[in-house]
């Protein structure tokens, strides 16, 4: 069932806001000392990043941007909230931090109005008008991501960074300089908790780095009878367990420009790790040879495991027939074992698609996942979209307000379940960038906005993708030097395996 992106009340509110904005701009031309212009337009691509009509948290960093029209000779921008009027001159609009914070604090739960007059070559003029809504729902102040070239043949000089969303401060959590140029997998938190996170450093001296309750451990999550070491997964809300896939991953190549790289599993099972007992549990029901199981996560209360599963097929010959369903099975937090039999909650054959990357909201109400035409590696699938399920009713909603005509995936929730961050290749189709959108109690979504940068030209000048952005309620207690020492000096803890 398709859910509308806005209710009739919201549509009425938008209409009222537009009328109010028009009246405001008429006053603004006088109160801010501005004259009239010849042309009035409102193109979607008039500014970059596109912050027109977005909803932002009241603790976000300044939304610096630049105008994209060619041949700009002069640009004047006015920002107005109540009696406050702020003016900018020039193609780039860069905020003073304190001025921006004061504006957001004043306009919380309300709308800020923007207008601009652009003088172009040939005597042409443009007038732009837009709004910015400031949500009273604050966002978790940190986001981590892996910076990596977007190609399939390059993985060196990888970094995992942590950025403060409230300002522009950024630090390196792990990098190639301190790990012998090792490959690193992305940093994930459980329910946006800074005291419960994990990532991998690959290679002979690497391991799974578990950050739990102020302690950092280096683990070897691999044992005999497993398909491979652990790959994708999540930590249980209690912190005691982890659920992971164990995959043999094969890359393949397409001649199609929109699907350059295909990655698929020839084998994959699920395994449960007990971090207190250093045990690995392989439930037979989740390690069937005729089924490919991957992308496991826990429910918000930890009583269930969700994962993706597909029938094995001759690959790569039948790659376009490979479709994953969304599955659910019970979990006993006292024993670390699964309970009951798997059930299908999103049927790939019925939906005629393939699902991956399920993520449950911390409040237990929603699940968001990615849907592509086929396969389990949707980064190069332009048709890849986010979809949302109501976990109480099973109702499925489209996320038209958030999705684009490019890959939208690798998402995570805020700790209060009101904000979502995801990686999107909208725009150029090559570079993944972190976008945020608000989700209200009814599942209504707002237009996404990209992570603000101090330099409004940052994304045009950057040659790296932001992989798997993950929100956190605070900074983690380690950095690249700490990880580098542990890679060199700390032996990874081993685990015993039980079936």
ChimeraX attribute file (.defattr): number of C-alpha atoms within 10 A of each C-alpha:
attribute: neighborCount
match mode: 1-to-1
recipient: residues
	/A:1	7
	/A:2	10
	/A:3	15
	/A:4	14
	/A:5	19
	/A:6	15
	/A:7	11
	/A:8	10
	/A:9	9
	/A:10	12
	/A:11	12
	/A:12	12
	/A:13	12
	/A:14	14
	/A:15	12
	/A:16	12
	/A:17	16
	/A:18	16
	/A:19	12
	/A:20	13
	/A:21	21
	/A:22	16
	/A:23	11
	/A:24	19
	/A:25	21
	/A:26	14
	/A:27	13
	/A:28	21
	/A:29	14
	/A:30	11
	/A:31	12
	/A:32	16
	/A:33	10
	/A:34	17
	/A:35	10
	/A:36	12
	/A:37	13
	/A:38	10
	/A:39	12
	/A:40	13
	/A:41	11
	/A:42	12
	/A:43	10
	/A:44	11
	/A:45	13
	/A:46	16
	/A:47	20
	/A:48	19
	/A:49	23
	/A:50	18
	/A:51	23
	/A:52	21
	/A:53	21
	/A:54	18
	/A:55	23
	/A:56	29
	/A:57	23
	/A:58	23
	/A:59	22
	/A:60	22
	/A:61	24
	/A:62	23
	/A:63	21
	/A:64	20
	/A:65	23
	/A:66	18
	/A:67	20
	/A:68	14
	/A:69	13
	/A:70	8
	/A:71	12
	/A:72	17
	/A:73	14
	/A:74	14
	/A:75	20
	/A:76	18
	/A:77	22
	/A:78	21
	/A:79	19
	/A:80	20
	/A:81	17
	/A:82	11
	/A:83	6
	/A:84	9
	/A:85	15
	/A:86	13
	/A:87	15
	/A:88	15
	/A:89	13
	/A:90	15
	/A:91	19
	/A:92	20
	/A:93	19
	/A:94	18
	/A:95	16
	/A:96	9
	/A:97	15
	/A:98	10
	/A:99	11
	/A:100	17
	/A:101	19
	/A:102	11
	/A:103	20
	/A:104	26
	/A:105	13
	/A:106	16
	/A:107	19
	/A:108	18
	/A:109	16
	/A:110	14
	/A:111	20
	/A:112	20
	/A:113	24
	/A:114	24
	/A:115	21
	/A:116	21
	/A:117	23
	/A:118	23
	/A:119	18
	/A:120	16
	/A:121	12
	/A:122	8
	/A:123	8
	/A:124	13
	/A:125	20
	/A:126	18
	/A:127	19
	/A:128	17
	/A:129	21
	/A:130	18
	/A:131	20
	/A:132	17
	/A:133	20
	/A:134	24
	/A:135	19
	/A:136	16
	/A:137	17
	/A:138	17
	/A:139	27
	/A:140	24
	/A:141	19
	/A:142	23
	/A:143	28
	/A:144	28
	/A:145	26
	/A:146	25
	/A:147	23
	/A:148	21
	/A:149	21
	/A:150	17
	/A:151	13
	/A:152	12
	/A:153	7
	/A:154	10
	/A:155	17
	/A:156	16
	/A:157	16
	/A:158	21
	/A:159	25
	/A:160	24
	/A:161	22
	/A:162	26
	/A:163	20
	/A:164	19
	/A:165	22
	/A:166	20
	/A:167	18
	/A:168	16
	/A:169	13
	/A:170	14
	/A:171	14
	/A:172	17
	/A:173	22
	/A:174	26
	/A:175	26
	/A:176	19
	/A:177	15
	/A:178	17
	/A:179	23
	/A:180	15
	/A:181	17
	/A:182	21
	/A:183	18
	/A:184	26
	/A:185	21
	/A:186	21
	/A:187	25
	/A:188	25
	/A:189	24
	/A:190	26
	/A:191	28
	/A:192	24
	/A:193	20
	/A:194	21
	/A:195	22
	/A:196	24
	/A:197	23
	/A:198	22
	/A:199	21
	/A:200	21
	/A:201	24
	/A:202	16
	/A:203	14
	/A:204	8
	/A:205	17
	/A:206	24
	/A:207	25
	/A:208	22
	/A:209	21
	/A:210	21
	/A:211	21
	/A:212	20
	/A:213	12
	/A:214	12
	/A:215	11
	/A:216	19
	/A:217	18
	/A:218	24
	/A:219	20
	/A:220	18
	/A:221	27
	/A:222	20
	/A:223	17
	/A:224	9
	/A:225	10
	/A:226	20
	/A:227	17
	/A:228	18
	/A:229	19
	/A:230	25
	/A:231	21
	/A:232	19
	/A:233	23
	/A:234	24
	/A:235	27
	/A:236	26
	/A:237	20
	/A:238	12
	/A:239	19
	/A:240	16
	/A:241	23
	/A:242	21
	/A:243	27
	/A:244	25
	/A:245	28
	/A:246	25
	/A:247	23
	/A:248	15
	/A:249	14
	/A:250	13
	/A:251	12
	/A:252	14
	/A:253	12
	/A:254	10
	/A:255	8
	/A:256	8
	/A:257	9
	/A:258	16
	/A:259	15
	/A:260	15
	/A:261	20
	/A:262	20
	/A:263	18
	/A:264	20
	/A:265	20
	/A:266	15
	/A:267	21
	/A:268	28
	/A:269	27
	/A:270	29
	/A:271	28
	/A:272	27
	/A:273	25
	/A:274	19
	/A:275	19
	/A:276	9
	/A:277	11
	/A:278	16
	/A:279	19
	/A:280	25
	/A:281	19
	/A:282	21
	/A:283	17
	/A:284	13
	/A:285	15
	/A:286	22
	/A:287	21
	/A:288	15
	/A:289	13
	/A:290	12
	/A:291	18
	/A:292	23
	/A:293	29
	/A:294	30
	/A:295	25
	/A:296	28
	/A:297	27
	/A:298	27
	/A:299	24
	/A:300	21
	/A:301	13
	/A:302	18
	/A:303	16
	/A:304	19
	/A:305	21
	/A:306	26
	/A:307	30
	/A:308	25
	/A:309	27
	/A:310	21
	/A:311	15
	/A:312	18
	/A:313	15
	/A:314	10
	/A:315	15
	/A:316	18
	/A:317	8
	/A:318	10
	/A:319	17
	/A:320	11
	/A:321	18
	/A:322	21
	/A:323	26
	/A:324	30
	/A:325	23
	/A:326	26
	/A:327	19
	/A:328	21
	/A:329	19
	/A:330	19
	/A:331	18
	/A:332	12
	/A:333	16
	/A:334	7
	/A:335	8
	/A:336	18
	/A:337	15
	/A:338	22
	/A:339	15
	/A:340	11
	/A:341	10
	/A:342	17
	/A:343	13
	/A:344	15
	/A:345	14
	/A:346	20
	/A:347	18
	/A:348	22
	/A:349	11
	/A:350	8
	/A:351	13
	/A:352	15
	/A:353	21
	/A:354	28
	/A:355	32
	/A:356	28
	/A:357	26
	/A:358	24
	/A:359	26
	/A:360	24
	/A:361	22
	/A:362	21
	/A:363	14
	/A:364	15
	/A:365	18
	/A:366	23
	/A:367	21
	/A:368	24
	/A:369	20
	/A:370	23
	/A:371	29
	/A:372	23
	/A:373	22
	/A:374	21
	/A:375	23
	/A:376	26
	/A:377	19
	/A:378	27
	/A:379	27
	/A:380	19
	/A:381	24
	/A:382	19
	/A:383	18
	/A:384	26
	/A:385	25
	/A:386	26
	/A:387	20
	/A:388	21
	/A:389	20
	/A:390	16
	/A:391	16
	/A:392	9
	/A:393	9
	/A:394	13
	/A:395	13
	/A:396	18
	/A:397	19
	/A:398	17
	/A:399	21
	/A:400	17
	/A:401	15
	/A:402	23
	/A:403	20
	/A:404	19
	/A:405	15
	/A:406	22
	/A:407	28
	/A:408	28
	/A:409	29
	/A:410	24
	/A:411	25
	/A:412	31
	/A:413	28
	/A:414	25
	/A:415	20
	/A:416	16
	/A:417	22
	/A:418	21
	/A:419	24
	/A:420	25
	/A:421	26
	/A:422	26
	/A:423	26
	/A:424	32
	/A:425	23
	/A:426	18
	/A:427	12
	/A:428	9
	/A:429	16
	/A:430	20
	/A:431	22
	/A:432	29
	/A:433	24
	/A:434	28
	/A:435	22
	/A:436	25
	/A:437	22
	/A:438	25
	/A:439	15
	/A:440	13
	/A:441	10
	/A:442	8
	/A:443	19
	/A:444	17
	/A:445	22
	/A:446	22
	/A:447	20
	/A:448	25
	/A:449	22
	/A:450	20
	/A:451	20
	/A:452	23
	/A:453	20
	/A:454	17
	/A:455	16
	/A:456	20
	/A:457	15
	/A:458	13
	/A:459	18
	/A:460	10
	/A:461	9
	/A:462	10
	/A:463	13
	/A:464	18
	/A:465	22
	/A:466	24
	/A:467	27
	/A:468	26
	/A:469	28
	/A:470	28
	/A:471	33
	/A:472	30
	/A:473	19
	/A:474	16
	/A:475	17
	/A:476	20
	/A:477	15
	/A:478	15
	/A:479	16
	/A:480	20
	/A:481	16
	/A:482	14
	/A:483	22
	/A:484	21
	/A:485	12
	/A:486	21
	/A:487	23
	/A:488	13
	/A:489	10
	/A:490	15
	/A:491	15
	/A:492	18
	/A:493	13
	/A:494	15
	/A:495	19
	/A:496	15
	/A:497	19
	/A:498	13
	/A:499	11
